[in-house]
Amino acid sequence: MSFPPLAFVDLETTGATATADRITEIGIVEVDADGVREWSSLVDPGMPIPPFIESLTGISNAMVAGAPSFAQLADEVFERLRGRLFVAHNARFDYGFLKNEFRRTGHDFRASVLCTVKLSRRLYPQHARHNLDSLIARHGLDAGDRHRALADARVIHQFWTRMCAEVEPEVLAAAVKAQTAGASLPSHIDPETIAALPEGPGVYLFYGENELPLYVGKSKEVRRRVLSHFAGDHAAQREMVLASQVRRIEAIATGGEVGALLMESALVKRLQPIHNRALRRNREICFWQLVEAAPGDWRPRLRPAADLGDEWPAQLYGPFKGPREAKQVLADVAAERELCPARLGLEAEKPGKPCFARQIHKCRGVCVGAEAAIAHSARLMAALAPWRAAAWPFSGPAWLREEDEVHLVDRWRHVGTARSEDELQEILGAPLPEFDRDTYRILVNVADRLMALAAPR
């Protein structure tokens, strides 16, 4: 089993944001046919190191005061990494920082990237945790001066060596290939666009010629999902057509999967991309509401969702795409349970006269007094139970937190998402949006995570 020259890389930084924070130390272990070589250097970040970072890494402002800047090290670091497979733990963090630093110095740095977190998850799936400390403990690695760049780069190299010894060569090769095999990007898609995509949850937008919205998608791993669109092994013609039409890609990171789902639904309805179908806006959404026409006599009444307003009544069933679907469901239920179509409003009711279903012995006779209205109503409620709309469990709005985002919701509507106290106060005064079936389904699935607005924030 042979691999290209490798560079095991670890960085220490002033923070977690590649575009705003800076590197304080670089450690590189180079591995190739000539053997193993190590290199490291402190880096003057040109900005203060926060106390928390200093306590974590042991790198102080005094230590980096006389160190070279990244600009002074750029040429050497570039040469050490050029032509090598870039290997790091949570590799996109280190790769993103270096790309931003290189960009500031005018270097166009690109490399194939291999993440040992992902390798560990794939090759050791029986374990729940794959951070560096877990790997050190599990595989008996020599941690050395933990949280210093060269020491951590050495640990990553040790883990690689351990995998080479423990894992079947073809299995390891397949795992590496799965990460590093480049997608066949269209020539007009800048690879830098892909590199800038978030690794975590969010939505992505494909645009075609003349900024035509083509597709909106969501994923818990945006970059991986976008790359899958250009994998070149599509079985579906629609996927191949979409990939060939893309001219520009945008992405928006979200705090979690719920935020991604809500944003995807909203963007599809606003942009109407030509390749999205399921989430298109439908203004005919409706419910069946059971109304008591007389004591014990409950009858279905069609309620357009747009007419509900601030109301969320009891005995609501649906939502349905439109009146046609709602009536078909009710007709199917009536036929299956021998309910009276006339009593359900599916045909004209003639007092004292049997409905058509009664005439062919498919109705138990509530229309002619052969069945009590209360019994018919009970059977109707039981038959419609699978379509019973979830009751709104709060007396007012509620919220759901994902990382640094708070989703404000009310009566199964998404009022807005806030990332600060000011934004939350702003959307608290927003009007209740119209009911949306897709939003309803998203929120019902996470109802156990909703918190009443009066709860402590």
C-alpha positions as CSV (number, residue, x, y, z in Angstrom):
1,M,0.0,0.0,0.0
2,S,1.5,3.3,-1.0
3,F,0.4,6.9,-0.3
4,P,1.7,10.2,-1.6
5,P,4.0,12.3,0.5
6,L,2.2,13.2,3.7
7,A,2.2,16.3,6.0
8,F,0.8,15.8,9.4
9,V,-0.2,19.3,10.5
10,D,-1.4,21.0,13.7
11,L,-1.9,24.6,14.5
12,E,-2.5,26.7,17.6
13,T,-4.6,29.8,17.1
14,T,-6.0,32.8,18.9
15,G,-9.6,31.5,18.4
16,A,-11.8,29.4,16.3
17,T,-12.7,31.7,13.4
18,A,-10.3,31.4,10.4
19,T,-11.2,34.7,8.9
20,A,-10.8,36.7,12.1
21,D,-8.4,34.8,14.4
22,R,-4.7,34.1,13.7
23,I,-2.1,31.3,14.0
24,T,0.2,31.3,17.0
25,E,2.1,28.1,16.3
26,I,2.6,25.6,13.5
27,G,3.8,22.0,13.7
28,I,4.5,19.8,10.7
29,V,5.6,16.2,10.5
30,E,6.7,15.4,6.9
31,V,6.6,11.7,5.8
32,D,7.9,10.4,2.4
33,A,10.3,8.0,0.9
34,D,13.2,9.8,2.5
35,G,11.8,9.3,6.0
36,V,10.3,11.5,8.7
37,R,11.1,15.1,9.4
38,E,9.7,17.5,11.9
39,W,9.4,21.3,11.9
40,S,7.6,23.8,14.1
41,S,7.6,27.5,14.8
42,L,5.8,29.9,17.1
43,V,4.1,32.7,15.1
44,D,3.4,36.3,16.1
45,P,-0.3,36.6,15.4
46,G,-0.3,40.4,15.4
47,M,-3.2,40.3,17.9
48,P,-3.6,39.5,21.7
49,I,-4.0,35.9,22.7
50,P,-7.1,35.5,24.9
51,P,-6.5,34.3,28.5
52,F,-8.5,31.1,27.9
53,I,-6.5,30.2,24.8
54,E,-3.3,31.0,26.7
55,S,-4.3,28.7,29.6
56,L,-5.2,25.9,27.1
57,T,-2.1,25.9,25.0
58,G,0.5,27.4,27.3
59,I,1.4,29.9,24.6
60,S,1.5,33.4,26.0
61,N,1.7,36.8,24.4
62,A,5.3,37.1,25.7
63,M,6.3,33.9,24.0
64,V,5.1,35.1,20.5
65,A,6.3,38.6,20.9
66,G,9.7,37.9,19.2
67,A,8.4,35.2,16.9
68,P,8.2,35.6,13.1
69,S,4.9,36.6,11.6
70,F,3.2,34.2,9.2
71,A,4.2,36.4,6.3
72,Q,7.8,35.8,7.2
73,L,7.2,32.0,7.4
74,A,4.8,31.7,4.4
75,D,7.4,30.7,1.8
76,E,8.9,28.0,4.0
77,V,5.5,26.6,5.2
78,F,4.3,26.6,1.6
79,E,7.2,24.5,0.4
80,R,6.9,22.1,3.2
81,L,3.2,21.4,2.4
82,R,3.3,21.6,-1.4
83,G,2.6,18.4,-3.2
84,R,1.7,16.6,0.1
85,L,-1.5,15.1,1.4
86,F,-2.6,17.4,4.2
87,V,-3.4,15.3,7.2
88,A,-4.9,16.9,10.4
89,H,-7.4,16.1,13.1
90,N,-10.5,18.1,12.3
91,A,-8.6,19.0,9.2
92,R,-10.9,21.7,7.8
93,F,-10.0,23.8,10.9
94,D,-6.3,23.8,10.2
95,Y,-6.6,23.9,6.4
96,G,-9.0,26.8,6.6
97,F,-6.6,28.8,8.9
98,L,-3.7,28.2,6.6
99,K,-5.6,29.0,3.5
100,N,-6.6,32.4,5.0
101,E,-3.1,33.1,6.1
102,F,-1.7,32.2,2.7
103,R,-4.3,34.3,1.0
104,R,-3.2,37.3,3.0
105,T,0.4,36.8,1.7
106,G,-0.6,36.2,-1.9
107,H,0.0,32.4,-2.0
108,D,-2.6,30.2,-3.7
109,F,-2.5,27.2,-1.5
110,R,-4.5,24.1,-2.3
111,A,-4.1,20.6,-1.1
112,S,-5.9,17.3,-0.9
113,V,-7.1,17.1,2.7
114,L,-7.4,14.0,4.9
115,C,-9.2,14.3,8.3
116,T,-8.2,11.8,11.0
117,V,-11.5,12.4,12.9
118,K,-13.4,11.1,9.9
119,L,-10.9,8.2,9.4
120,S,-11.4,7.2,13.0
121,R,-15.1,7.3,12.8
122,R,-15.1,5.2,9.7
123,L,-12.4,2.6,10.7
124,Y,-13.3,2.4,14.4
125,P,-17.2,2.8,14.4
126,Q,-17.5,0.8,17.6
127,H,-16.3,3.8,19.6
128,A,-18.4,6.9,20.3
129,R,-15.7,9.5,20.7
130,H,-13.0,10.4,18.2
131,N,-11.4,13.6,19.5
132,L,-7.6,13.6,20.0
133,D,-7.7,12.9,23.7
134,S,-9.9,9.8,23.0
135,L,-7.5,8.5,20.4
136,I,-4.6,9.0,22.7
137,A,-6.2,7.0,25.5
138,R,-7.7,4.3,23.2
139,H,-4.6,3.6,21.1
140,G,-1.9,4.3,23.8
141,L,-0.4,7.2,21.9
142,D,2.4,9.3,23.3
143,A,0.8,12.7,23.9
144,G,3.9,14.6,24.8
145,D,3.3,18.3,25.3
146,R,-0.5,18.2,24.6
147,H,-2.0,21.3,22.9
148,R,1.3,22.4,21.4
149,A,1.4,22.2,17.6
150,L,4.3,19.8,17.0
151,A,3.3,17.5,19.9
152,D,-0.2,17.2,18.5
153,A,1.1,16.7,14.9
154,R,3.3,13.8,16.3
155,V,0.2,12.3,17.9
156,I,-1.7,12.4,14.5
157,H,1.3,10.7,12.9
158,Q,1.3,8.0,15.5
159,F,-2.4,7.4,15.0
160,W,-1.7,7.0,11.2
161,T,1.1,4.6,12.0
162,R,-1.2,2.6,14.3
163,M,-3.9,2.5,11.6
164,C,-1.4,1.2,9.0
165,A,-0.6,-1.6,11.4
166,E,-4.1,-2.5,12.6
167,V,-6.3,-2.0,9.5
168,E,-6.3,-4.1,6.4
169,P,-4.4,-2.2,3.7
170,E,-7.3,-2.2,1.2
171,V,-9.7,-1.0,3.9
172,L,-7.4,1.9,4.8
173,A,-6.8,2.7,1.2
174,A,-10.6,2.8,0.5
175,A,-11.2,5.0,3.5
176,V,-8.5,7.5,2.4
177,K,-9.8,7.4,-1.2
178,A,-13.4,8.1,0.0
179,Q,-12.2,11.4,1.6
180,T,-9.7,12.5,-1.0
181,A,-11.2,11.5,-4.3
182,G,-12.1,14.9,-5.7
183,A,-15.5,15.5,-7.1
184,S,-15.7,16.3,-10.8
185,L,-16.5,19.9,-10.5
186,P,-17.7,21.8,-13.5
187,S,-15.0,24.0,-14.9
188,H,-16.9,27.2,-14.0
189,I,-17.2,26.3,-10.3
190,D,-14.2,27.7,-8.4
191,P,-12.8,25.0,-6.0
192,E,-12.4,27.8,-3.5
193,T,-16.2,28.0,-3.4
194,I,-16.3,24.4,-2.2
195,A,-13.5,24.9,0.3
196,A,-15.5,27.8,1.9
197,L,-18.7,25.8,2.4
198,P,-19.6,25.0,6.0
199,E,-18.9,21.5,7.1
200,G,-21.8,21.5,9.6
201,P,-25.5,22.0,9.2
202,G,-27.0,24.6,6.9
203,V,-28.6,25.1,3.5
204,Y,-27.0,25.5,0.1
205,L,-28.3,27.2,-3.1
206,F,-27.5,26.4,-6.7
207,Y,-27.9,29.1,-9.3
208,G,-27.8,28.7,-13.1
209,E,-27.4,31.0,-16.0
210,N,-28.6,34.6,-15.4
211,E,-28.9,33.9,-11.6
212,L,-31.8,31.5,-12.1
213,P,-32.5,29.6,-8.8
214,L,-32.1,25.9,-9.6
215,Y,-32.1,24.1,-6.3
216,V,-32.2,24.7,-2.5
217,G,-31.0,21.8,-0.3
218,K,-30.2,21.3,3.3
219,S,-27.8,19.0,5.1
220,K,-26.1,18.3,8.5
221,E,-22.9,18.3,6.5
222,V,-23.2,21.0,3.8
223,R,-19.8,20.6,2.1
224,R,-20.1,16.8,1.8
225,R,-23.7,17.1,0.4
226,V,-22.8,19.7,-2.2
227,L,-19.8,17.6,-3.4
228,S,-22.1,14.6,-3.7
229,H,-24.1,16.5,-6.4
230,F,-20.9,16.4,-8.6
231,A,-19.8,12.9,-7.8
232,G,-20.1,11.8,-11.4
233,D,-21.8,8.5,-10.5
234,H,-25.4,9.6,-10.5
235,A,-28.0,7.0,-11.2
236,A,-30.8,9.6,-11.7
237,Q,-30.9,11.7,-14.9
238,R,-32.3,14.6,-12.9
239,E,-29.2,14.7,-10.7
240,M,-26.9,14.8,-13.8
241,V,-28.9,17.6,-15.4
242,L,-28.9,19.7,-12.2
243,A,-25.1,19.3,-11.8
244,S,-24.5,20.4,-15.4
245,Q,-26.6,23.5,-15.0
246,V,-25.0,24.9,-11.8
247,R,-23.1,28.1,-12.3
248,R,-22.9,29.5,-8.7
249,I,-23.2,28.1,-5.2
250,E,-24.1,29.8,-2.0
251,A,-24.4,28.3,1.5
252,I,-25.8,29.5,4.8
253,A,-24.6,27.8,8.0
254,T,-27.3,27.2,10.7
255,G,-27.1,26.3,14.4
256,G,-28.5,22.8,13.8
257,E,-30.7,20.6,11.7
258,V,-34.0,22.2,12.6
259,G,-32.7,25.6,11.5
260,A,-31.6,24.1,8.2
261,L,-35.0,22.5,7.6
262,L,-36.9,25.7,8.4
263,M,-34.6,27.8,6.2
264,E,-34.7,25.3,3.3
265,S,-38.5,25.3,3.4
266,A,-38.7,29.2,3.5
267,L,-36.1,29.6,0.7
268,V,-37.8,27.1,-1.6
269,K,-41.2,28.9,-1.2
270,R,-39.6,32.3,-1.8
271,L,-37.2,31.5,-4.7
272,Q,-39.3,28.7,-6.3
273,P,-36.2,26.9,-7.7
274,I,-37.0,24.8,-10.7
275,H,-35.6,21.5,-9.3
276,N,-37.5,21.7,-6.0
277,R,-40.9,20.2,-6.0
278,A,-42.0,18.9,-2.6
279,L,-41.6,22.1,-0.7
280,R,-43.3,24.5,-3.1
281,R,-45.9,26.9,-1.6
282,N,-49.5,25.7,-1.7
283,R,-52.1,28.2,-0.7
284,E,-54.9,25.7,-0.6
285,I,-53.8,24.0,2.6
286,C,-56.8,23.0,4.6
287,F,-58.1,20.9,7.6
288,W,-61.2,19.1,8.5
289,Q,-62.6,20.5,11.8
290,L,-65.3,18.5,13.6
291,V,-68.1,20.8,14.7
292,E,-71.0,19.7,17.0
293,A,-74.1,20.4,14.9
294,A,-76.3,19.0,17.7
295,P,-75.6,17.3,21.0
296,G,-73.4,14.2,20.1
297,D,-73.7,14.9,16.4
298,W,-70.2,15.9,15.2
299,R,-69.8,16.8,11.5
300,P,-66.7,17.7,9.4
301,R,-66.3,21.3,8.1
302,L,-63.5,22.2,5.7
303,R,-61.2,24.9,7.2
304,P,-58.7,26.7,4.9
305,A,-55.5,27.1,6.9
306,A,-55.4,30.7,5.9
307,D,-58.6,31.3,7.8
308,L,-57.3,29.9,11.1
309,G,-55.4,33.1,12.0
310,D,-54.5,33.1,15.6
311,E,-56.9,30.2,16.3
312,W,-55.8,26.6,16.8
313,P,-59.1,24.9,17.4
314,A,-59.7,21.4,18.9
315,Q,-60.9,18.5,16.7
316,L,-58.7,19.6,13.8
317,Y,-57.5,17.0,11.2
318,G,-54.9,17.4,8.6
319,P,-53.2,19.4,7.1
320,F,-54.1,18.5,3.5
321,K,-52.6,19.9,0.4
322,G,-56.0,21.2,-0.7
323,P,-59.8,20.5,-0.7
324,R,-59.4,17.7,-3.2
325,E,-57.1,15.7,-1.1
326,A,-59.1,16.4,2.1
327,K,-62.3,15.2,0.5
328,Q,-60.7,12.1,-1.0
329,V,-59.4,11.2,2.5
330,L,-62.8,11.6,4.0
331,A,-64.5,9.6,1.2
332,D,-62.0,6.8,1.7
333,V,-62.6,6.8,5.4
334,A,-66.3,6.8,4.9
335,A,-66.1,3.8,2.5
336,E,-63.8,1.8,4.8
337,R,-65.7,2.5,8.0
338,E,-69.3,2.4,6.6
339,L,-69.8,6.1,7.5
340,C,-72.6,8.1,6.0
341,P,-71.4,10.3,3.1
342,A,-74.5,12.5,3.4
343,R,-73.9,13.1,7.2
344,L,-70.2,13.9,6.2
345,G,-71.3,16.5,3.6
346,L,-69.9,14.4,0.7
347,E,-73.3,14.3,-0.9
348,A,-76.6,16.2,-0.5
349,E,-78.4,15.2,2.7
350,K,-82.2,14.6,2.4
351,P,-83.8,14.4,5.8
352,G,-85.3,10.9,6.4
353,K,-84.0,9.6,3.1
354,P,-81.2,7.0,2.9
355,C,-77.9,8.1,1.4
356,F,-76.6,6.2,-1.7
357,A,-74.2,4.2,0.5
358,R,-77.1,3.1,2.7
359,Q,-79.0,1.9,-0.4
360,I,-76.1,-0.4,-1.3
361,H,-75.6,-1.5,2.4
362,K,-72.4,0.5,2.8
363,C,-73.7,2.9,5.5
364,R,-75.0,1.8,8.9
365,G,-77.9,4.1,8.6
366,V,-77.4,7.3,10.7
367,C,-79.2,9.1,7.8
368,V,-82.4,7.2,8.5
369,G,-82.1,6.8,12.3
370,A,-80.8,3.2,12.2
371,E,-77.6,4.4,14.0
372,A,-77.4,6.9,16.7
373,A,-75.6,10.2,15.8
374,I,-73.3,9.8,18.8
375,A,-72.2,6.4,17.7
376,H,-71.6,7.6,14.1
377,S,-69.6,10.5,15.6
378,A,-67.5,8.2,17.7
379,R,-66.7,6.1,14.7
380,L,-65.8,9.2,12.6
381,M,-63.4,10.4,15.3
382,A,-61.7,7.0,15.5
383,A,-61.4,6.8,11.7
384,L,-59.9,10.3,11.4
385,A,-57.5,9.7,14.4
386,P,-54.4,9.2,12.1
387,W,-54.9,12.7,10.7
388,R,-55.5,14.4,14.0
389,A,-53.5,17.6,14.0
390,A,-51.2,18.1,17.0
391,A,-52.5,20.4,19.7
392,W,-50.4,23.5,20.3
393,P,-49.0,22.7,23.8
394,F,-48.5,26.3,25.0
395,S,-50.7,29.2,25.8
396,G,-48.4,31.5,23.7
397,P,-45.2,31.4,21.7
398,A,-42.3,29.0,22.4
399,W,-38.7,28.7,21.5
400,L,-36.1,26.1,20.5
401,R,-32.3,26.6,20.9
402,E,-29.7,25.3,18.5
403,E,-26.1,26.3,19.3
404,D,-26.2,30.2,19.1
405,E,-29.6,30.3,17.4
406,V,-33.1,30.6,19.0
407,H,-36.1,29.7,16.8
408,L,-39.3,31.5,17.9
409,V,-42.4,29.5,17.0
410,D,-46.1,30.0,17.7
411,R,-49.0,27.7,16.9
412,W,-46.8,25.6,14.7
413,R,-45.6,28.7,12.7
414,H,-42.0,29.8,12.5
415,V,-42.0,33.4,13.6
416,G,-38.2,33.9,13.1
417,T,-34.7,33.0,14.2
418,A,-32.5,35.2,16.4
419,R,-28.8,35.1,17.2
420,S,-28.8,37.9,19.8
421,E,-31.1,39.4,22.4
422,D,-31.8,42.4,20.1
423,E,-32.9,40.1,17.3
424,L,-35.1,38.1,19.6
425,Q,-36.8,41.2,20.9
426,E,-37.4,42.3,17.3
427,I,-39.1,39.1,16.2
428,L,-41.1,39.0,19.4
429,G,-43.2,41.8,17.9
430,A,-43.5,40.2,14.5
431,P,-46.9,39.2,13.2
432,L,-47.9,35.6,13.2
433,P,-47.0,34.2,9.7
434,E,-49.4,32.2,7.6
435,F,-49.7,28.5,8.3
436,D,-47.2,26.3,6.3
437,R,-47.6,22.5,6.2
438,D,-43.9,21.8,5.9
439,T,-43.1,24.0,8.9
440,Y,-45.8,22.3,10.9
441,R,-44.3,18.9,10.2
442,I,-40.8,20.1,11.1
443,L,-41.9,21.5,14.4
444,V,-44.2,18.6,15.4
445,N,-41.2,16.3,15.0
446,V,-39.3,18.4,17.6
447,A,-42.2,19.3,19.8
448,D,-40.5,17.7,22.8
449,R,-37.6,20.2,22.5
450,L,-39.9,23.3,22.5
451,M,-39.8,25.5,25.5
452,A,-42.5,28.0,26.6
453,L,-41.4,31.5,26.1
454,A,-41.8,32.3,29.8
455,A,-39.1,29.7,30.6
456,P,-35.7,31.0,31.5
457,R,-33.5,31.8,28.5
